[in-house]
């Protein structure tokens, strides 16, 4: 067993070093994918740990980070996340995990990014035409996970993705796959996830309708034939993330967890997240981490957070978490989440 654990540790360390070695040679593809809102992390607890959560994934936010973790949940749990995102955008995430005993575990989640109304302006009407537009992104997901053994679990998530800006819309489908293995060494966990493997997305709608003259050299033909501009298709932000988490201290009074994740996205260079969580009596928690280590042209990186768990009527629990994320020259982001365990 110890030999097996060492092989896994060495394999993940090799993966980390390979990703870091490639970091100096890889080309950033920022802005080259659709539905980038899918890369905004969900859950204040995970964000407070710098996004190093793939190897932990033991609450309802595992629906986002690693569906292989949801079979580890033994009781129904819901999570609600609200984030005042950059540029006055609003980010929302809601998830539900339903353990089905030997049949596995079901999960449902919704992710939304939206903004307020803005004026429609043109060259002729730079102050506004009197119309207003808005933009929003939406993802609806269904997850299923099962424990193949008492230590190894696997999960899948299917997503429907919708993006809209004024009268233009795009639709897509995606699949997430995640695994989680719990070792016998200090409850060390090894996780991996592949997210947003799916279809390309292309904008279409009434905004792309134009008048077209089929032959401007001829007189008398219809100069106002309807035509539709065809936009390019863009891939989804495919991401592979592998992580380790270990409980250095775990008893009735104190718990201290360290975590590290390596991230390989399709639309950016590779990076590493590191994080830690300290728990007192399993009701008060402090967290800290640093995200995007070694990422080219990163902004900020420091994450801090905390949370409490209140228990009512026996085993009924309410979890409230907060996280602060530094984005350098951009605005700092504050995340709030609430979870309920039934």
Backbone torsions as a table, in degrees:
resi	resn	phi	psi	omega
1	UNK	NA	-44.6	-179.9
2	UNK	-62.9	-37.8	178.6
3	UNK	-63.7	-40.1	179.4
4	UNK	-63.3	-42.3	178.9
5	UNK	-63.0	-43.6	179.7
6	UNK	-62.9	-38.2	178.4
7	UNK	-62.4	-43.0	-179.7
8	UNK	-65.5	-43.3	179.2
9	UNK	-60.9	-46.9	-179.6
10	UNK	-63.9	-36.8	179.0
11	UNK	-64.5	-42.3	179.3
12	UNK	-70.2	-37.9	175.4
13	UNK	-62.7	-38.2	176.4
14	UNK	-63.6	-40.0	177.2
15	UNK	-62.2	-45.0	179.5
16	UNK	-59.4	-47.3	-177.1
17	UNK	-66.6	-34.5	177.7
18	UNK	-65.2	-44.5	179.1
19	UNK	-62.7	-40.9	-179.4
20	UNK	-68.4	-36.5	178.1
21	UNK	-66.0	-35.8	179.3
22	UNK	-74.7	-18.6	-174.8
23	UNK	-59.5	-36.4	-179.4
24	UNK	-75.0	-14.8	-176.3
25	UNK	-108.6	-20.3	-175.0
26	UNK	-74.4	157.5	-178.1
27	UNK	-108.3	130.4	178.1
28	UNK	-70.1	136.7	178.3
29	UNK	-122.3	37.5	179.7
30	UNK	-59.7	134.1	179.6
31	UNK	82.1	9.4	-177.1
32	UNK	-106.5	12.8	178.3
33	UNK	-129.7	161.2	174.3
34	UNK	-90.7	166.6	172.2
35	UNK	51.7	47.0	-179.6
36	UNK	-66.6	-12.9	176.7
37	UNK	-63.0	-19.6	178.3
38	UNK	-66.3	-14.1	-179.4
39	UNK	-93.5	-1.2	177.2
40	UNK	-78.4	120.2	-175.4
41	UNK	-64.7	145.3	-178.5
42	UNK	-109.4	137.3	175.2
43	UNK	98.7	120.6	-178.8
44	UNK	-66.3	-29.7	179.7
45	UNK	-64.6	-49.6	-179.5
46	UNK	-64.0	-41.0	-179.9
47	UNK	-67.0	-37.4	176.9
48	UNK	-60.6	-24.2	176.3
49	UNK	-94.9	20.8	176.3
50	UNK	74.4	14.4	-178.3
51	UNK	80.3	7.2	177.5
52	UNK	-87.5	78.1	-169.6
53	UNK	-131.0	-4.4	-177.6
54	UNK	-63.1	-33.7	-179.9
55	UNK	-83.5	-9.6	177.0
56	UNK	-100.0	-67.8	170.6
57	UNK	40.6	50.9	-176.9
58	UNK	-117.4	24.3	169.9
59	UNK	-138.5	-174.2	-173.1
60	UNK	-65.7	-19.3	176.6
61	UNK	-69.4	-9.1	173.1
62	UNK	-59.1	-22.3	175.3
63	UNK	-56.4	-32.3	177.4
64	UNK	-90.0	-48.0	-169.4
65	UNK	-79.3	-42.3	-174.3
66	UNK	-164.0	98.5	-179.3
67	UNK	-63.1	-13.4	174.6
68	UNK	-68.0	-11.4	-180.0
69	UNK	-90.8	-16.9	-174.7
70	UNK	-67.4	-26.6	175.3
71	UNK	-66.4	-13.3	178.4
72	UNK	-78.0	-13.5	178.5
73	UNK	-83.5	127.7	-175.7
74	UNK	-100.7	-8.7	-178.6
75	UNK	-132.3	153.0	177.5
76	UNK	-58.7	140.6	-178.4
77	UNK	-146.8	140.3	174.9
78	UNK	-121.8	155.3	177.9
79	UNK	-140.9	141.0	175.8
80	UNK	-128.6	130.3	-176.7
81	UNK	-126.9	133.5	173.5
82	UNK	-128.1	134.3	-179.4
83	UNK	-137.3	128.3	168.9
84	UNK	-81.7	95.0	-171.7
85	UNK	-80.4	177.6	-178.0
86	UNK	-62.2	155.3	175.1
87	UNK	58.0	36.0	176.7
88	UNK	62.6	27.4	174.6
89	UNK	-89.8	154.9	179.3
90	UNK	-115.0	126.6	-179.6
91	UNK	-113.7	130.8	179.8
92	UNK	-130.0	143.0	175.3
93	UNK	-141.7	134.8	176.0
94	UNK	-137.4	138.7	-178.2
95	UNK	-145.1	153.1	178.6
96	UNK	-136.0	130.5	176.9
97	UNK	-117.3	129.2	-178.1
98	UNK	-125.4	101.0	174.4
99	UNK	-66.0	136.2	-178.7
100	UNK	-117.8	33.7	179.6
101	UNK	57.8	-127.3	-175.7
102	UNK	-71.0	-13.2	-178.7
103	UNK	-81.2	-5.0	-178.8
104	UNK	106.0	-156.9	-177.1
105	UNK	-136.4	133.0	176.6
106	UNK	-102.2	150.8	176.4
107	UNK	-144.2	148.4	177.5
108	UNK	-135.0	138.6	-179.6
109	UNK	-147.8	154.1	177.8
110	UNK	-132.8	133.1	176.5
111	UNK	-124.9	132.8	-179.0
112	UNK	-140.7	140.1	173.4
113	UNK	-129.1	123.9	-175.1
114	UNK	-144.1	167.4	-177.1
115	UNK	-139.2	166.8	175.7
116	UNK	-78.3	175.5	-179.4
117	UNK	-70.9	146.9	175.7
118	UNK	-129.9	153.3	179.2
119	UNK	-69.9	142.9	170.6
120	UNK	-85.0	120.6	180.0
121	UNK	-119.8	151.5	176.9
122	UNK	-134.8	176.2	177.2
123	UNK	-63.0	-40.1	-179.3
124	UNK	-75.6	-28.0	-177.9
125	UNK	-128.0	72.5	-177.9
126	UNK	-65.7	-19.8	179.2
127	UNK	-91.4	-1.3	178.5
128	UNK	120.6	145.7	179.0
129	UNK	-92.6	-5.1	-173.9
130	UNK	97.5	-10.3	177.0
131	UNK	-96.1	161.6	177.0
132	UNK	-131.4	151.0	177.6
133	UNK	-133.2	163.6	175.6
134	UNK	-141.0	167.8	178.0
135	UNK	-136.1	143.4	178.2
136	UNK	-154.5	152.2	177.1
137	UNK	-123.1	146.1	-177.3
138	UNK	-146.2	139.9	173.6
139	UNK	-135.0	127.7	174.6
140	UNK	-112.5	130.3	-172.7
141	UNK	-135.5	147.1	173.0
142	UNK	-124.0	130.6	-177.2
143	UNK	-120.1	152.4	173.4
144	UNK	-143.3	132.6	178.3
145	UNK	-136.9	154.1	-178.9
146	UNK	-146.9	142.2	174.9
147	UNK	-87.0	112.4	-180.0
148	UNK	-73.8	-32.4	172.0
149	UNK	-138.3	-177.1	177.9
150	UNK	-72.5	-8.8	-178.6
151	UNK	-118.9	-20.3	-174.1
152	UNK	-120.8	130.4	179.8
153	UNK	-134.8	157.5	-179.0
154	UNK	-140.0	148.6	-178.4
155	UNK	-145.6	156.2	-179.4
156	UNK	-133.7	147.1	176.6
157	UNK	-134.3	128.3	172.9
158	UNK	-105.1	135.3	-174.5
159	UNK	-124.9	140.6	165.0
160	UNK	-107.1	128.3	-173.2
161	UNK	-119.8	133.4	-178.9
162	UNK	-133.7	131.5	174.3
163	UNK	-127.4	142.7	-178.7
164	UNK	-146.6	135.8	169.2
165	UNK	-135.8	113.0	-172.7
166	UNK	54.4	-112.5	-175.7
167	UNK	-101.9	8.1	178.4
168	UNK	-100.7	141.2	-178.8
169	UNK	-138.8	154.0	174.0
170	UNK	-141.0	146.6	-179.1
171	UNK	-131.0	151.9	177.9
172	UNK	-160.2	168.1	177.1
173	UNK	-128.9	148.1	-178.8
174	UNK	-148.4	161.8	179.8
175	UNK	-131.8	134.7	171.5
176	UNK	-110.9	144.4	175.4
177	UNK	-132.2	133.2	179.9
178	UNK	-141.8	151.6	176.5
179	UNK	-133.8	153.6	177.2
180	UNK	-144.7	128.7	179.1
181	UNK	-122.8	127.3	179.9
182	UNK	-105.2	119.6	-179.0
183	UNK	-90.7	176.4	177.1
184	UNK	-94.7	5.7	-177.1
185	UNK	-99.8	102.7	-178.8
186	UNK	51.1	35.2	179.7
187	UNK	54.2	34.4	-179.5
188	UNK	-66.2	137.8	-178.2
189	UNK	-120.1	140.4	179.4
190	UNK	-123.2	118.1	-176.7
191	UNK	-124.8	157.4	176.1
192	UNK	-152.4	145.0	179.0
193	UNK	-146.2	143.8	172.3
194	UNK	-119.9	117.3	-172.3
195	UNK	-120.0	149.4	173.1
196	UNK	66.2	40.7	172.2
197	UNK	-86.8	109.9	-174.0
198	UNK	-169.3	-157.8	-173.0
199	UNK	-80.7	157.9	170.5
200	UNK	-73.7	158.8	-179.7
201	UNK	-123.4	141.2	-179.6
202	UNK	-137.1	131.1	179.0
203	UNK	-73.8	137.9	175.8
204	UNK	-150.3	153.0	179.5
205	UNK	156.8	-178.2	-175.0
206	UNK	-63.2	-26.3	179.8
207	UNK	-63.4	-19.8	-177.1
208	UNK	-95.1	2.9	176.8
209	UNK	-80.3	131.3	-178.8
210	UNK	-135.4	161.4	171.3
211	UNK	-87.2	139.7	-175.8
212	UNK	-139.0	134.8	175.8
213	UNK	-97.6	113.6	-175.2
214	UNK	-63.2	-32.2	-179.3
215	UNK	-146.5	89.4	-177.3
216	UNK	-62.6	-17.2	-177.6
217	UNK	-78.8	-11.9	-178.5
218	UNK	-105.3	144.2	177.1
219	UNK	-94.9	145.4	174.0
220	UNK	91.8	-9.3	178.0
221	UNK	-82.0	170.2	-178.6
222	UNK	-73.8	115.1	-178.7
223	UNK	-90.5	-0.8	-175.4
224	UNK	-126.9	48.4	174.9
225	UNK	-76.6	132.2	178.7
226	UNK	-68.9	134.5	174.1
227	UNK	-137.9	159.7	-179.7
228	UNK	-121.6	126.0	174.9
229	UNK	-71.6	133.8	-179.1
230	UNK	-102.7	118.8	179.4
231	UNK	-85.0	164.4	177.3
232	UNK	-73.6	156.2	172.0
233	UNK	-92.5	143.6	-177.9
234	UNK	-128.0	140.9	180.0
235	UNK	-75.3	162.6	174.8
236	UNK	-78.4	159.2	-178.9
237	UNK	-77.2	81.4	179.6
238	UNK	-65.4	131.2	-176.4
239	UNK	-137.6	132.4	170.9
240	UNK	-109.7	130.0	-178.7
241	UNK	-135.9	128.0	178.8
242	UNK	-126.2	140.7	-175.4
243	UNK	-149.6	159.6	175.0
244	UNK	-121.4	141.8	173.9
245	UNK	-139.1	138.2	-177.2
246	UNK	-140.4	137.4	177.2
247	UNK	-91.8	99.4	179.4
248	UNK	-70.2	-32.3	175.9
249	UNK	-132.0	131.7	176.5
250	UNK	-154.5	103.2	174.7
251	UNK	-146.3	-172.7	-175.9
252	UNK	-65.5	-26.5	-176.5
253	UNK	-97.1	-44.5	-172.0
254	UNK	-128.5	148.0	172.1
255	UNK	-143.4	131.4	179.2
256	UNK	-133.1	121.2	-175.6
257	UNK	-119.1	134.9	172.4
258	UNK	-112.6	143.5	-178.4
259	UNK	-143.9	148.8	176.0
260	UNK	-144.8	134.0	178.7
261	UNK	-126.3	142.2	170.0
262	UNK	-106.6	133.6	-173.5
263	UNK	-122.0	129.3	179.1
264	UNK	-126.6	92.6	-179.6
265	UNK	-91.4	159.1	178.4
266	UNK	-82.1	-15.3	-174.6
267	UNK	-115.3	18.4	179.8
268	UNK	-162.0	177.9	176.3
269	UNK	-82.2	167.1	-177.1
270	UNK	-73.1	156.4	179.7
271	UNK	-154.0	174.6	179.2
272	UNK	-131.9	137.2	172.8
273	UNK	-109.1	139.7	174.0
274	UNK	-130.2	148.3	-178.7
275	UNK	-161.5	166.7	179.6
276	UNK	-147.9	153.8	177.3
277	UNK	-139.5	131.7	174.9
278	UNK	-115.4	130.0	178.9
279	UNK	-120.3	134.7	178.7
280	UNK	-111.6	117.6	179.5
281	UNK	55.7	22.7	177.7
282	UNK	57.0	32.5	175.9
283	UNK	-138.2	-23.8	178.2
284	UNK	-122.3	133.2	-172.5
285	UNK	-135.0	141.0	171.5
286	UNK	-122.2	140.9	-175.2
287	UNK	-137.9	153.5	175.4
288	UNK	-157.1	155.2	179.5
289	UNK	-172.6	175.2	177.7
290	UNK	-139.0	123.7	-177.4
291	UNK	-103.5	161.0	171.5
292	UNK	61.3	34.0	171.9
293	UNK	-61.4	134.9	178.4
294	UNK	72.8	3.5	176.9
295	UNK	-73.9	134.2	-179.7
296	UNK	-70.9	135.6	175.8
297	UNK	58.2	39.4	179.6
298	UNK	-79.4	158.5	174.7
299	UNK	-118.2	122.5	178.1
300	UNK	68.6	-145.1	179.7
301	UNK	144.8	-26.1	-178.2
302	UNK	-75.0	130.9	176.2
303	UNK	-126.0	139.5	177.2
304	UNK	-137.3	155.4	179.5
305	UNK	-172.8	178.2	178.5
306	UNK	-166.3	172.3	-179.4
307	UNK	-169.4	167.0	177.9
308	UNK	-136.1	154.7	174.4
309	UNK	-123.2	124.3	176.5
310	UNK	-109.6	137.2	-177.7
311	UNK	-111.9	134.3	-179.5
312	UNK	-132.5	146.8	172.1
313	UNK	48.9	50.6	178.9
314	UNK	88.4	-107.6	-173.8
315	UNK	-97.1	-2.0	178.8
316	UNK	-67.4	124.9	-174.4
317	UNK	-126.8	143.2	173.3
318	UNK	-123.0	126.5	-178.7
319	UNK	-113.7	131.0	177.1
320	UNK	-124.1	126.2	-176.4
321	UNK	-131.7	151.3	177.8
322	UNK	-135.2	146.3	176.6
323	UNK	-143.5	142.5	176.0
324	UNK	-114.2	134.4	179.1
325	UNK	-128.5	126.8	179.4
326	UNK	-86.5	125.2	177.3
327	UNK	-116.1	31.1	172.6
328	UNK	60.0	-121.5	-177.8
329	UNK	-69.6	-16.4	175.9
330	UNK	-87.2	178.0	-179.4
331	UNK	-70.6	147.9	170.2
332	UNK	-70.5	149.7	-176.5
333	UNK	-116.3	133.6	178.6
334	UNK	-113.5	129.6	-179.4
335	UNK	-117.7	141.9	176.4
336	UNK	-129.3	138.1	176.5
337	UNK	-143.5	151.5	177.1
338	UNK	-132.6	135.0	178.0
339	UNK	-124.8	148.9	178.3
340	UNK	-129.7	128.0	176.1
341	UNK	-110.7	124.5	-175.2
342	UNK	-94.0	NA	NA
